[in-house]
Amino acid sequence: MPLRDDEWSQGKCAYKMLLYSACSVPVVVSPFGVNDEVLQEANLGLGAVTSDDWYDSLFFMFHDRELAERMGREGMRLVGEKYSLRRNGTVIANAIKSVL
């Protein structure tokens, strides 16, 4: 999920990151905007900025499968606990009720 560190990227959400995490796939992402915030919440992947960072992160994930699998499980746990519809259904319903 490579992004540039600019205003456009800062405003993007971590949707793709969360989708992969929900499937227990460890992520390598540009650590900008919300991506960085999610990376700080759990050990679910790695941040990469330069081409060398990307190569090293992907190489590391490929060669340390045990850690990559743990990161994947941690990502799935975080998504379920904090970002899932089941978790946020009540929050959304209450927001709608408050404007009616």
HELIX and SHEET records of a PDB file:
HELIX    1   1 GLU A    7  GLY A   11  1                                   5    
HELIX    2   2 TYR A   15  ALA A   22  1                                   8    
HELIX    3   3 GLY A   33  GLU A   41  1                                   9    
HELIX    4   4 SER A   51  HIS A   63  1                                  13    
HELIX    5   5 ARG A   65  LEU A   78  1                                  14    
HELIX    6   6 VAL A   79  TYR A   83  3                                   5    
HELIX    7   7 LEU A   85  VAL A   99  1                                  15    
SHEET    1   A 2 VAL A  27  VAL A  29  0                                        
SHEET    2   A 2 GLY A  45  GLY A  47  1                                        
END                                                                             
